Structures are given as C-alpha cells and as structure tokens.
Amino acid sequence: MFKKPKVTKRIRKGKGVNYTDYCINLGSSNGRRIKYFRKTKEEAESLAKEMYIRLKRQGVRALSLTNEQLTDSATAISILRDAGCWDTLTKIAKEHVLKQDGMKAFGVSDDDIISFGTFVDSYRSSIPDSLSISYRRGLTFYLRRLEVMVGRDAPCGSITPDEMSDVLERISNGNPTTFNNAKSVASTLFLWGIKKEMVSKNPLAKIDKKKVAYREPSFLKAGCVSEILKEGMTAYNSEMYMPWLILGFFCGIRSAEITRLRWEDVRWEDCVVRVAKPKGEQGTKPRYVTLNETAKAWLSIYKKDNGLVGGSQGRFGEWRRSLKSYHRITEATEKDGAGNIMRHTFCTMHFGMYKDIMKTATEMGHYENVSTTLGHYRSLATTREAEEFWALRPPNSDDAGTV
C-alpha cells in the first residue's frame, strides 16, 4: 500500500502564468492516491520524510487529522463560508468530528482500521472445538508466528502480497512444506475475514504454493509392528493406547480422525468403521473403512459399548513419539510423524496384499484422486512382506503369526 516517498517537479499554467510546485507521492490506500504538494523542493522533501516515518510507524492512521489540523480546518471553513465555496471541506470536517479518529472521513475501509492482532483474535475464538486437537494446535502455532512476523498493531488493509510472501519465507526458513502450511492457514484466515466482512481482500490470493520434492513414503515391516504391539500391550494404559495402534496400522485411519472416533462407530456385524467428518466440522461426508480380520482380532480385545475409542485425546501425542525409535525402511523418514507411519504402513501392505489400486484407494479415502495412492504406494512392499504383516495376531490366538 505505502511506499518510499517520491518527489517530482510539476509545472502548471494558469492565466498565462507558469506555476511550479512539487508533488509527494506515498502510494495509495484502497484505490485513493496519497499525495501532497509543496511550493519548494526543500519543503516537499521534508514533508515526504516526515510522512514516510509516520506511515511506517502508524500505518493509515497517520492520515487522521491532528487537533492542530482540526483547528486549522475550522478556520478554513469560516474563510471559505464567506467566499461561498466551503461545502466539501465542511463535510469532511463534520465527519471527522463524528468519527473521532477521522478514518471514515477519508474513505478508509474497516480493514484499514482493524489491527491484525484483533483480526487474529476474532478468528481464533471462532475455531470450533469439534476440530481435532492436533489440527487446532497446528492452527495456533502458525497464527502465533503470523502475529509476530506481521505485527499485532499493523492495520489489515496495509498488508500487501509482497509483505505476506516475505513473512511466509521467514516462517518456513526454506522448508516448502512449512511455507505451504503457513500459506494455507493465512489464506483461510483472510477468506474467513472476507466472509465476516472484517477485511476486503486476501493478500495471499496470488501467492503460489512451493513445489515439494518427492519423498518415498516410509513404512514398517511386520517385525517392527510386532514389537510396537508388544510394547503397547504391556503399557499401563494399554486400553487407550492399543486401539490407536490397531486402527492406525490395520485400518489406515488418520490420528486426527481417531481422536473423534467413538466405539459406537465400530460396526462389528457389518465389519466396517464409520469415520465421521474426516476433514472436521466443515469437511466432507463420512467414509467407511473395512474392519478386516486382522484389525477385528486385535480390536475385539479392547471392545467397549460406548465412549471415545482412544480415551483421553491428548495422551496419544506422548505415545506415538515412541514409534520414532523403531527402524524405518527408507532413509527419508526422520520428519515423518508417527500417525503418518501407521497410515503409510497400512496402505503399503494393503496394496502389497491385494494388488488392487481401487480397493486400496477406497480404504484410504482417495475416491477422487486414485493417482495419489498409485503414485506413492505401489510396489513398495513385496507380497511376502504383506502376507507376514496381515498374519499378525494377538497372543493365544488360533491363527498363525501371533505376536
């Protein structure tokens, strides 16, 4: 919006006489150019420097009239009234008095008045509790970073695409995935503000996402999964811990989805698990995941009639960090979350077992983008590795492959 002031010489003609003055151009605000004129170059440069400092420090608020300027306006009104040409200035002065800060008098929109901090606070208070804990934590993390980088006192209307691009670069520190995540949160913030009529534009609309280099998904083989399940069964809170592992490894359900899952959603007779609102409150329709024989054998040990499947929603973050100590199949896995490891393992082993891309894509919820499943998970695991994985059973089970 604002820019470094530019002083240019201007020559005008009036009644056969040439007049020379200097124009100070400070950019624009909501389509209205911010310009001042002075008779000499020295006066123009002095004012340009003063106004640039004010605009950088206060934003568009620097355009509001001071008490001294308001007194001068009253004097000017009196003078112009006698001359019979005072209507426009009177209207501006009256609006300034009525609005106190004078912002509306200059045609400044609400997003120039609302500070970024107030804007973020309003959005944060609107986030529904129905969203998963991990998703809300991610939102909070990026919103805090945006507040620090943009500044809580910055008027929303003064935020430009170039400034937001620079903010995203600093937040991401060269990581394209972090850049895209931060952009998604910031864009959602401004789109929400437009819908609520708090701001008038989205400065991230023309900022492109960064390309993320392909990285082969990591997964765990049957031996590693067996060790993890053994550890889970001996944990003091295994009744909460084990359902997470079972649904993650053998059904491919996301960790965020498991936080919302209830025992009533596990339909034993139909052998399906109903995953409601997989994208949160504003998301898509429920999907149904097959409760296969392996998952059913494990999950039936911890079966309950009602309540949250994973018990306390906040505890699994501690448990899943322990998964990072186990051997990974690929080298590029250090940044993978444990929830992704379980889902990747399921998809890899499912396709390795059935060799049916549509069947696997349906279980994963990739209804409209089968290429995601095909491009990431095809042929990662051999048929033998998949058979060993799906043969895992609880101790004292009659089936082969008991843990």
HELIX and SHEET records of a PDB file:
HELIX    1   1 LYS A   41  GLN A   58  1                                  18    
HELIX    2   2 GLY A   59  LEU A   63  5                                   5    
HELIX    3   3 ASN A   67  ALA A   83  1                                  17    
HELIX    4   4 ASP A   87  LYS A   99  1                                  13    
HELIX    5   5 LYS A  104  PHE A  106  5                                   3    
HELIX    6   6 ASP A  110  ILE A  113  1                                   4    
HELIX    7   7 PHE A  116  SER A  126  1                                  11    
HELIX    8   8 ILE A  133  VAL A  150  1                                  18    
HELIX    9   9 CYS A  156  SER A  158  5                                   3    
HELIX   10  10 PRO A  161  SER A  172  1                                  12    
HELIX   11  11 PRO A  176  LYS A  195  1                                  20    
HELIX   12  12 ALA A  222  THR A  234  1                                  13    
HELIX   13  13 SER A  238  CYS A  251  1                                  14    
HELIX   14  14 SER A  255  ILE A  258  1                                   4    
HELIX   15  15 TRP A  263  ASP A  265  5                                   3    
HELIX   16  16 GLU A  293  LEU A  299  1                                   7    
HELIX   17  17 SER A  300  TYR A  302  5                                   3    
HELIX   18  18 PHE A  316  ARG A  321  1                                   6    
HELIX   19  19 SER A  322  SER A  325  5                                   4    
HELIX   20  20 ALA A  338  TYR A  354  1                                  17    
HELIX   21  21 ILE A  357  MET A  364  1                                   8    
HELIX   22  22 VAL A  370  TYR A  377  1                                   8    
HELIX   23  23 THR A  383  TRP A  390  1                                   8    
SHEET    1   A 3 PHE A   2  GLY A  14  0                                        
SHEET    2   A 3 VAL A  17  SER A  29 -1                                        
SHEET    3   A 3 ARG A  32  ARG A  38 -1                                        
SHEET    1   B 3 VAL A 266  ARG A 267  0                                        
SHEET    2   B 3 VAL A 272  VAL A 275 -1                                        
SHEET    3   B 3 ARG A 287  THR A 290 -1                                        
END                                                                             
